[in-house]
Amino acid sequence: MARSQNVLLVHPSVSAGSVGELIARAKAAPGKLTFASTGGGNSVQLAAELFASIAGVSLTQVPYKGNAPALTDLLGGQVDMMFSPLPAAVGLVRDNKVRALAVTGARRSPLFPELPTIAQAGLAGYECELHYGIVAPAGVPRPVVEKLNAALRAALDVPEVAQRLATDGAEAAWSTPEAHAADIASEEAKWSPIVRKAGIRAE
């Protein structure tokens, strides 16, 4: 029903003005760069783990119990970088309290139109988005599934719904039941190796 993405932020003291420079710095000092994580295998942590895996760098995770304390320590310079949800970062970037380098999705974000995606910034193959969908118990009759799907599509076409999603940094992304099932399978195949490599466990 919708997709959203994160934005890569660094503290102003980090001497990296681009994704390429950040990767070069990480390679020059393995494990020295720290990233704030809200744990539990959510998008904030997974975005960083995928970044490290594709870039071939080692980053040190600093876990937090929520986005607010993680951003607080990023602002204070206790951590070097963070993959933050978009809405929480807008004001901080505008006020030059943190530096935004790129967004994590497949396309640029309307909230940060000037920022490239991480893939556009040079890390080919990188894409990290949250996919929001609705599922029903197995065995629900097909006519019921189709009726629910049509109602969802109609709701996503309502301008007020699209605006609310945009405010939360998300974009409507209606799909068919088959496409949603295929997306779930694709995401599982993509993220399972990353989760295993990072040793992420449900909390």
N, C-alpha and C positions, 0 to 999 in steps of 0.2 A: 504493500500500500504506500510505502514511502522509503526514501533513502536519505541518509545524512552522512556527514563526514566530519573530520577533525582538522585542526590547523596546527602546523608545527611551529612552536614558539621557542625562542631562546632568550635567556637573560641578556641584557645589554652588554654585560661584561664579557660575553662569549664572542671571541673574534672570528665570527663567521657571518658573512652577509648573504650567503646563498647556501643551497643544499650541498653543492659541490664542495664549498669551503668547509662546511660542517663535517662532511665525510672525510675530507683530507685531515682535518684536525683529529677526528676520532681514530683514524688509522695511524697517525703519528704518535698517539698516546693511548694504546688500547686499555679500555676499562676506566679511563680517567673521567670521561664525560658521564654525568649522571642525568637520569631522566626520572621525572615524577610519574608515579603510577598509582592508579586507584584500585589496582589488583583485581583478582577474581576472573581474569581472562576477559575483561571488558574491552571496548574499543580503544581506550586510552593506552592500555598496556599492549594490546595486540598490534596497534599501529607502530609502536616503538620496536617490538620484537620483529615484525616484518621488515621494518626499515633496517635494523641491524643485520638480519639474515641476508637480504638482497644486497646491501652495501658491503657486506663482509667485514663488519666492524663489531667491536665489543663495547657495549654500554653498560653502565651500572645502574640497576633499578633501585629507586628509593620509594617504598610503598607508603601510601596514605589511605586514610579512611574517608575518602570523598574528594570531589573535585575542588571544593573551596580551600581546604587546607593545602592541597597540592599547589594550587595557583598562588596561595599566600607565600609559600616557601620559594616558588619560582620568582616572585616579585622581590623577595628578600635576598635572592642569590644563593640560597641554600642548595638549590639544584640548578643544573645548567639548561635543561630543556624539558619540554613537555608537549605531548600531542593532546591539545585541549578541544573540547566541544566548541563549535563555532560561536554560539551566542555569548558565552562567558568571556570570550577573548576580544570581542569587538571594541569595547571601551578601553581595555588595557593597551591594545595596539594603537588605537587612535591617540591616546595620551602618551605614547612612547614609553610606556612602562615596561613593555616587552617588545621583542622584535619578531615579526611573523615572517617565515621563510617560504612556506608553501602550504597548500591544502592537500588532503590525503586522497580525495576522490578521483573519479575518472574525468570529471569536468571541473572547471573553475566554479567557485561559489559566488552567488549573487551578493553575499555578505562581504566577500573579499575579492571583487572582480579583478583587482590589480595583481593578485598573487597567482603564480603558476601552480599547476598540480606538481606533486613530487616527481611524477614521471616526466612532465614537461621540463622540470628543472634538471633533469639529467639521470635520474635513477629509473631506468627503463624497467617496466614490468611491475612497478609499485602501484598498488591501488588498495585502499582500505576504506570501506564504507559500511555503515550500519544499514541492514535491510530490515524493515519493519513489515510484518505480514500477519495474517490471521489464519489459523488452522482450526479444523474441526475433528471430532473423534472419527476414527476409522469406521467405515460402514455407513456414513451418512448418505442417504440417497442422492444420486446425481442431480435430480431436479432441485433439491434443496441447496446443494452446493452452488448450482448455477444461479439460483435466486439470490443467495447471499453475495455472490460475486458481482452480480449486476447492481445490487444495492450499494455495495462498496464503491463501485465505479461511479455511480451517480453521486455519492457523497464526495468523492475526490474531485468531481467536476464543479462543486460549489465554490465560488470565489473566496468566500469567507474561510472555508476549510484550507484552501491552498495558501491563503494569507497567514493563517495560524501556523501551518507547517513551516512556512518561510521564516516566521518569527523565531521558531525553534531551530532554524538552520537546516530544515529538511525540505525535500521536494517530493511531490506526489509521484508515485510510480505504480500505476495500476498494472496488473498482469492477469493472465488466465490461471486457473488452478494448475494446469500442466506446467506452465512456465514457472510458477512459484515453487512447485515440487522440484523442478530441475534446478532452480536457483539454490534451494536448500542443499541438494546433493552436491552441487558445485562448490558452495561455500564450505561444506564439511570437508571435502577433498582438499581444498586450498588451505584451510586453517589447521587441520589435524596435525600435519608435520610441524608447524610452527608452535603449536601448543605443546607437543611432545618435546621438542628441542628445548623450549624454555622451561619445561617442568611445571607448567601451569596446572593447578588443580582447583576444582570448584571449592568455594568457601561458604 
